């Protein structure tokens, strides 16, 4: 399989698909004519880590790691090492802006886990935190049918037959910054990890910024109190190009006939 490589240059054209609508609406990302610098995020950032330090993005080259792991640097200093002209870190910055409480909690959980088990042993908890941080998609739902259909891989029913209900009783909110990076050059096979969040119907009527604020609080509580990322069991595969509006080709229902991508649920023998 060919290794994924994002565009080397700043290319606003690759940010015009529906998958980037939220970033374009809230940050005018597609109107940028050059790479945003780490300090560009400052007006949008209102985050404090769980060590009571304000979060700020700092050029990776200016940070003295002193043998500390990435997450330890963030917790001990509030500084997020950010590579310039780098898609992965750019999108990571947006997630800090949109989910500040959840990102701070995930950072703290990594540090706690490292303190207990060290860096060499990857626990199920840290694996789940990392997977969600990189590939997570929050699916806000007000009807449990969506969780049933998508967990059961009833892709055509959820994505095509009930396409008109997206935005009314279900909405997708990207959390994994690696997802965003790979969507700059979308390819068949691109899959995220969905976490279902039950919400009231009225949440879909609120403005986008308020929806993110609400979800950040709920997600924070689900991780902290309900321990939904103790392992990967609550995460469900989600073919990202199937999400209505996220890919031009899925306007045609036949797009979902590709069972190599939209795979049926694997049934276990009794």
C-alpha positions as CSV (number, residue, x, y, z in Angstrom):
1,X,0.0,0.0,0.0
2,X,1.3,3.4,-0.9
3,X,2.1,5.5,2.1
4,X,-0.1,8.6,2.5
5,X,1.7,11.9,2.1
6,X,-0.2,15.2,2.4
7,X,0.4,18.1,0.0
8,X,3.8,19.7,0.6
9,X,2.7,23.2,-0.1
10,X,-0.2,25.3,1.2
11,X,-3.2,24.4,-0.9
12,X,-6.5,26.0,0.0
13,X,-8.2,24.0,-2.8
14,X,-7.8,20.8,-0.9
15,X,-9.9,22.3,2.0
16,X,-13.0,23.0,0.0
17,X,-14.8,19.6,0.5
18,X,-17.6,19.3,3.0
19,X,-15.3,17.6,5.5
20,X,-13.7,21.0,6.2
21,X,-17.0,23.0,6.4
22,X,-16.7,23.5,10.2
23,X,-13.1,24.7,10.0
24,X,-14.0,27.0,7.1
25,X,-17.0,28.4,8.8
26,X,-15.4,29.0,12.2
27,X,-11.8,29.9,11.2
28,X,-12.1,30.8,7.5
29,X,-9.3,28.3,6.9
30,X,-10.0,28.1,3.1
31,X,-9.4,31.8,2.8
32,X,-5.8,31.7,4.2
33,X,-3.3,32.4,1.5
34,X,-0.3,30.9,3.4
35,X,0.5,28.6,6.3
36,X,-0.9,29.8,9.6
37,X,1.8,30.2,12.2
38,X,1.5,28.7,15.7
39,X,0.6,32.2,17.0
40,X,-2.2,32.5,14.5
41,X,-4.3,30.4,16.8
42,X,-4.1,32.8,19.7
43,X,-7.4,34.7,19.2
44,X,-9.3,31.3,18.9
45,X,-7.6,29.6,21.8
46,X,-9.1,29.5,25.3
47,X,-7.6,26.5,26.9
48,X,-5.9,25.7,30.2
49,X,-4.3,22.3,30.9
50,X,-5.1,20.3,34.0
51,X,-2.0,21.6,35.5
52,X,-3.6,25.1,35.5
53,X,-1.3,26.4,32.8
54,X,-2.6,28.3,29.7
55,X,-2.2,26.4,26.5
56,X,-0.2,28.1,23.8
57,X,1.2,26.8,20.5
58,X,5.0,27.1,20.2
59,X,7.3,26.3,17.3
60,X,8.5,22.8,17.8
61,X,12.1,23.9,17.1
62,X,12.1,26.3,20.0
63,X,11.1,23.8,22.7
64,X,13.6,22.0,24.9
65,X,12.1,18.6,25.3
66,X,14.8,17.6,27.8
67,X,14.0,13.9,27.3
68,X,10.4,14.5,28.0
69,X,7.6,12.9,26.0
70,X,5.4,15.2,23.9
71,X,2.4,15.0,26.3
72,X,4.6,15.6,29.3
73,X,5.9,18.9,27.8
74,X,2.3,20.1,27.3
75,X,1.3,19.2,30.9
76,X,4.4,20.7,32.5
77,X,4.6,23.9,30.5
78,X,1.3,24.5,28.7
79,X,3.3,24.7,25.5
80,X,2.1,22.5,22.6
81,X,5.0,21.7,20.3
82,X,3.8,22.7,16.8
83,X,5.7,22.1,13.6
84,X,5.4,24.9,11.2
85,X,4.0,24.3,7.7
86,X,2.8,20.9,8.8
87,X,-0.8,19.8,8.1
88,X,-0.9,17.3,11.1
89,X,0.0,19.9,13.7
90,X,-2.1,22.6,12.0
91,X,-5.2,20.5,12.4
92,X,-4.2,19.5,15.9
93,X,-4.3,23.2,16.8
94,X,-7.9,23.5,15.6
95,X,-8.9,20.6,17.8
96,X,-7.4,22.3,20.8
97,X,-9.5,25.4,19.9
98,X,-12.7,23.4,19.5
99,X,-12.4,20.8,22.3
100,X,-10.2,22.5,24.9
101,X,-11.5,20.7,28.0
102,X,-11.4,17.3,26.3
103,X,-7.9,17.8,24.9
104,X,-6.6,18.9,28.3
105,X,-8.1,15.9,30.0
106,X,-6.6,13.5,27.4
107,X,-3.2,15.1,27.9
108,X,-3.5,14.6,31.6
109,X,-4.6,11.0,31.3
110,X,-1.5,10.3,29.1
111,X,0.8,11.9,31.8
112,X,-0.9,9.9,34.6
113,X,-0.6,6.7,32.6
114,X,3.1,7.3,31.9
115,X,3.8,8.1,35.5
116,X,2.3,4.7,36.5
117,X,3.4,2.4,33.7
118,X,6.3,4.2,32.0
119,X,6.8,5.0,28.4
120,X,7.7,1.5,27.2
121,X,4.4,-0.1,28.1
122,X,1.4,1.0,26.0
123,X,-1.7,0.3,28.1
124,X,-5.2,-0.2,26.6
125,X,-6.1,3.2,28.0
126,X,-3.3,5.0,26.3
127,X,-3.9,3.2,23.0
128,X,-7.6,4.3,23.1
129,X,-6.7,7.9,24.0
130,X,-4.2,8.0,21.1
131,X,-6.6,6.3,18.6
132,X,-9.4,8.8,19.4
133,X,-7.0,11.7,19.4
134,X,-5.8,10.8,15.9
135,X,-8.8,9.3,14.3
136,X,-11.8,10.0,16.4
137,X,-15.2,11.3,15.1
138,X,-17.8,12.4,17.5
139,X,-21.2,11.4,16.2
140,X,-23.9,13.4,18.1
141,X,-27.2,11.6,17.9
142,X,-30.6,12.2,19.2
143,X,-32.0,8.8,18.0
144,X,-30.4,5.5,19.0
145,X,-31.1,4.0,15.6
146,X,-28.0,5.7,14.3
147,X,-25.7,3.8,16.7
148,X,-27.5,0.6,15.8
149,X,-27.2,1.0,12.1
150,X,-23.6,2.3,12.0
151,X,-22.2,-0.2,14.6
152,X,-23.9,-2.9,12.5
153,X,-22.4,-1.6,9.3
154,X,-25.7,-0.8,7.7
155,X,-24.0,1.8,5.6
156,X,-26.5,2.2,2.8
157,X,-29.3,2.7,5.2
158,X,-27.5,5.2,7.4
159,X,-25.7,7.2,4.7
160,X,-28.0,6.9,1.7
161,X,-31.6,6.0,2.6
162,X,-31.6,8.4,5.6
163,X,-29.2,10.9,4.2
164,X,-31.8,13.7,4.6
165,X,-31.8,13.2,8.4
166,X,-28.1,14.2,8.8
167,X,-28.0,17.5,10.5
168,X,-31.4,16.8,12.1
169,X,-30.9,13.8,14.4
170,X,-27.2,13.1,13.7
171,X,-24.2,15.2,13.0
172,X,-20.5,14.4,12.7
173,X,-17.8,16.4,14.4
174,X,-14.2,15.6,13.7
175,X,-11.9,15.1,16.7
176,X,-9.0,13.2,15.1
177,X,-6.6,15.6,13.5
178,X,-5.0,12.8,11.5
179,X,-8.4,12.4,9.8
180,X,-8.3,16.0,8.7
181,X,-4.8,15.6,7.4
182,X,-5.6,12.6,5.3
183,X,-8.8,14.2,4.0
184,X,-6.5,16.8,2.2
185,X,-6.0,13.9,-0.2
186,X,-9.0,11.6,0.3
187,X,-8.7,8.0,-0.8
188,X,-11.0,5.0,-0.7
189,X,-10.3,3.1,2.5
190,X,-10.0,6.2,4.7
191,X,-11.7,5.2,8.0
192,X,-12.1,7.0,11.3
193,X,-13.2,5.8,14.7
194,X,-16.7,7.0,15.8
195,X,-17.8,7.7,19.4
196,X,-21.5,8.1,19.8
197,X,-22.7,10.9,22.0
198,X,-26.4,11.2,22.9
199,X,-27.7,14.7,22.6
200,X,-31.2,16.4,22.8
201,X,-32.8,17.3,19.5
202,X,-32.4,21.0,20.1
203,X,-28.6,20.9,20.0
204,X,-28.8,20.7,16.2
205,X,-30.6,24.1,16.2
206,X,-27.8,25.9,18.0
207,X,-25.1,27.7,16.2
208,X,-21.9,25.7,15.4
209,X,-19.7,27.3,18.1
210,X,-22.3,26.5,20.8
211,X,-22.6,22.9,19.5
212,X,-18.8,22.4,19.9
213,X,-18.9,23.9,23.4
214,X,-21.7,21.6,24.4
215,X,-20.0,18.5,23.0
216,X,-16.7,19.4,24.6
217,X,-18.3,19.4,28.0
218,X,-20.2,16.1,27.4
219,X,-17.2,14.4,25.9
220,X,-15.1,15.6,28.9
221,X,-17.5,14.0,31.3
222,X,-17.8,10.7,29.3
223,X,-14.1,10.3,29.4
224,X,-13.5,11.4,33.0
225,X,-16.6,9.9,34.7
226,X,-17.8,7.2,32.4
227,X,-14.3,6.1,31.3
228,X,-15.5,5.6,27.7
229,X,-11.8,5.5,26.6
230,X,-10.6,2.9,29.0
231,X,-10.1,0.8,25.9
232,X,-11.2,0.8,22.3
233,X,-14.5,-1.0,22.8
234,X,-16.6,2.1,22.5
235,X,-15.0,3.2,19.2
236,X,-16.6,2.0,16.0
237,X,-15.2,2.1,12.4
238,X,-16.6,4.9,10.3
239,X,-15.8,5.2,6.5
240,X,-15.1,8.9,6.4
241,X,-15.9,9.4,2.7
242,X,-19.4,8.0,3.4
243,X,-20.5,10.7,5.7
244,X,-23.1,12.8,3.7
245,X,-21.5,16.0,2.5
246,X,-18.0,15.0,3.2
247,X,-17.1,13.6,-0.2
248,X,-18.4,14.7,-3.6
249,X,-18.8,11.1,-4.9
250,X,-21.2,10.0,-2.2
251,X,-24.0,12.2,-3.7
252,X,-24.6,9.1,-5.9
253,X,-26.0,6.2,-3.9
254,X,-24.1,3.7,-6.0
255,X,-20.9,5.0,-4.2
256,X,-21.9,2.9,-1.2
257,X,-22.0,-0.3,-3.3
258,X,-18.2,-0.7,-2.9
259,X,-18.1,-3.4,-0.3
260,X,-14.3,-3.4,-0.2
261,X,-14.7,0.0,1.5
262,X,-18.2,-0.2,3.0
263,X,-17.7,-3.6,4.4
264,X,-20.5,-5.6,5.9
265,X,-20.3,-6.5,9.6
266,X,-18.2,-9.6,10.2
267,X,-20.4,-12.2,11.9
268,X,-18.9,-14.5,14.5
269,X,-19.8,-18.1,14.5
270,X,-21.7,-19.4,17.5
